[in-house]
Amino acid sequence: MAKAISGDRVLIHYRVALNSGDIIDLSPDNEPLEVILGVGRYLAGIENAVVGLEPGEKRSVTVPSAEAFGERLDDMVQEIGRELFPEDLTPEVGQTFHMGSPEQGGMMLTVVAVDGERVVVDANHPLAGEDLQVDVALIEILPPDPDALLRYIQDAAENDPTLDPEEGDGCGCGCGCGCNHDDECHDDCDCDEDCDCDCRAATGEAEEAAKS
């Protein structure tokens, strides 16, 4: 039976836990994860653990912090001025936000302390310094698909939490309607009733005009 190698498209089940036993991520029982090994979309420790397995085999590995989310660095905790935040945003402990442009290497920051106009933020990943316990099971090695890598990259971009909706497709309201502030709503706009963006308003006005 063939063994998984880098470049294979596979279906896996996985579980990632801390040394404390706390589970931080796992695949649902009925939804194995499709992974293209070696692309690097997922944690390297997960992808590397799959390489060499045959369908039906399982493996448990310890992924050191340096190969997971990195070591925790004290100089990544810094104090910044309140004026760097948008006027309509009140920094609160535990809040996370993106500083700078994702395209230019911006970073995710976590607020760890607030004292008047002084705000302390931590640029370390929340799991920095943590070793991870990874369990994987190879379910299936899928047939080659020339279009799979493109779909894989598109899906990764669409689910990137660091991307600003106003910088990409959509009106920026977060509803995912696909409209653009600079254009009229298209026929496929799927803003729901709770969406208060201009797109839905414009669509509603057009519908009313058509009825009259």
C-alpha positions in Angstrom: 0.0 0.0 0.0 1.3 3.5 -0.9 2.6 5.8 1.8 1.9 9.5 2.0 4.6 11.8 0.6 5.0 15.5 0.3 2.8 16.8 -2.5 0.0 14.2 -1.8 -3.6 15.4 -1.3 -4.9 13.5 1.7 -7.8 13.2 4.1 -6.8 13.1 7.7 -8.2 13.2 11.2 -6.2 15.1 13.8 -6.1 16.4 17.4 -3.8 19.0 18.8 -3.4 19.4 22.6 -1.1 21.2 25.0 1.1 19.4 27.5 -1.6 20.1 30.0 -4.0 17.9 28.1 -6.1 20.8 26.9 -7.3 20.2 23.4 -6.9 23.3 21.2 -8.0 21.9 17.9 -9.4 18.7 16.4 -11.3 17.5 13.3 -14.9 16.6 13.7 -15.6 12.8 13.6 -17.5 13.0 10.3 -15.4 15.7 8.6 -11.8 14.6 7.9 -9.5 17.5 6.8 -8.2 17.7 3.3 -4.5 18.6 3.2 -2.0 19.0 0.5 1.2 17.9 2.2 4.1 20.3 1.9 2.2 23.4 1.0 2.4 24.7 4.6 -1.1 25.9 5.1 -1.4 23.9 8.3 0.9 23.4 11.2 4.1 21.8 10.0 4.0 19.3 12.8 0.6 18.0 11.5 1.7 17.7 7.9 5.1 16.1 8.8 3.4 13.5 11.0 1.3 12.4 8.1 4.3 11.8 5.7 5.2 8.1 5.7 1.8 6.8 6.9 -0.4 4.4 5.0 -4.2 4.8 4.9 -5.6 3.5 8.2 -2.4 4.2 10.2 -2.1 6.7 13.1 0.8 8.6 14.7 1.4 10.7 17.8 4.2 13.2 17.9 5.4 16.0 20.2 5.9 19.3 18.3 8.4 21.6 20.1 7.3 25.2 20.4 10.1 26.3 18.0 8.4 24.2 15.3 4.9 25.2 16.3 4.1 28.8 17.1 7.6 29.9 18.1 9.3 30.7 21.4 7.8 33.4 23.6 9.9 36.6 23.3 9.7 39.2 26.0 10.6 42.1 23.6 7.4 41.3 21.7 5.5 42.9 24.7 5.5 46.6 24.3 3.6 49.7 25.5 2.0 51.9 22.8 0.0 55.1 23.0 -3.8 55.1 23.0 -3.6 57.5 20.0 -2.5 54.6 17.8 -6.0 53.0 18.1 -9.0 54.2 16.0 -11.0 56.8 17.8 -14.1 54.6 17.9 -12.2 51.6 19.5 -11.7 51.3 23.2 -8.8 49.0 24.0 -9.7 46.2 26.5 -7.6 43.4 28.0 -7.9 40.3 25.9 -8.8 42.1 22.8 -6.9 41.2 19.6 -6.5 43.3 16.5 -4.3 43.6 13.5 -1.7 46.4 13.3 -0.5 47.4 9.9 -1.3 46.0 6.4 -1.3 42.1 6.1 0.2 42.5 2.7 3.2 44.4 4.2 3.8 42.1 7.1 1.4 43.4 9.7 0.9 41.5 12.9 -1.8 40.4 15.3 -1.6 42.0 18.7 -3.3 41.1 22.0 -4.0 43.8 24.6 -2.6 42.6 28.0 -3.0 45.8 30.1 -4.7 49.2 29.9 -3.8 52.2 32.1 -5.4 55.4 30.9 -3.6 56.5 27.7 -1.1 53.6 28.0 -1.8 50.3 26.4 0.4 47.2 26.7 0.2 44.8 23.8 1.7 41.4 23.2 2.7 40.4 19.6 3.6 36.8 20.6 1.2 34.2 19.3 -1.1 33.1 22.2 0.4 29.7 22.0 4.0 30.8 21.7 6.3 28.8 23.9 3.9 25.9 24.1 4.9 22.4 23.0 2.1 20.6 21.2 0.9 17.0 21.3 -0.3 16.0 17.8 -2.3 12.9 17.0 -3.0 12.2 13.3 -4.7 9.4 11.4 -4.4 9.1 7.6 -7.8 8.3 6.2 -7.2 8.3 2.4 -4.7 9.4 -0.2 -6.8 11.2 -2.8 -6.3 11.0 -6.5 -4.2 13.8 -8.2 -6.2 16.9 -9.1 -4.6 19.7 -11.1 -7.0 22.3 -9.8 -6.8 21.2 -6.1 -3.8 23.5 -5.3 -5.6 26.6 -6.7 -8.7 25.8 -4.7 -6.6 25.2 -1.7 -4.9 28.6 -2.0 -8.2 30.4 -2.6 -9.8 28.8 0.4 -6.9 29.8 2.6 -7.1 33.4 1.4 -10.9 33.5 2.0 -10.5 32.2 5.5 -7.5 34.4 6.5 -8.6 36.2 9.7 -5.9 38.9 9.2 -7.4 40.2 6.0 -9.4 43.5 6.1 -12.7 43.0 4.3 -12.4 46.6 3.0 -9.1 45.7 1.3 -10.5 42.9 -0.7 -13.8 41.9 -2.3 -17.0 42.9 -0.6 -18.4 46.1 0.9 -16.6 45.8 4.2 -19.7 45.1 6.3 -18.5 41.6 7.0 -21.6 39.9 5.5 -19.7 38.4 2.7 -22.1 39.6 0.1 -19.4 40.3 -2.5 -20.6 43.8 -3.2 -18.2 46.8 -3.6 -18.7 50.3 -2.1 -17.7 51.8 -5.4 -20.3 49.9 -7.5 -24.0 49.2 -7.5 -25.0 45.9 -5.9 -25.0 43.0 -8.3 -27.9 40.6 -8.7 -26.2 38.0 -6.5 -25.9 40.2 -3.4 -26.9 38.1 -0.5 -26.9 40.6 2.3 -29.2 39.4 5.1 -31.8 41.4 7.0 -29.4 42.2 9.8 -26.9 43.7 7.4 -27.1 47.5 7.5 -24.6 48.2 4.7 -25.3 50.6 1.8 -25.5 47.6 -0.5 -28.7 46.2 1.0 -30.2 49.6 1.2 -29.5 50.2 -2.5 -30.8 46.8 -3.4 -34.0 47.4 -1.4 -34.5 50.7 -3.1 -34.1 49.1 -6.5 -36.7 46.5 -5.7 -39.2 49.0 -4.5 -38.7 51.1 -7.7 -39.3 48.0 -9.8 -42.6 47.3 -8.0 -43.9 50.8 -8.5 
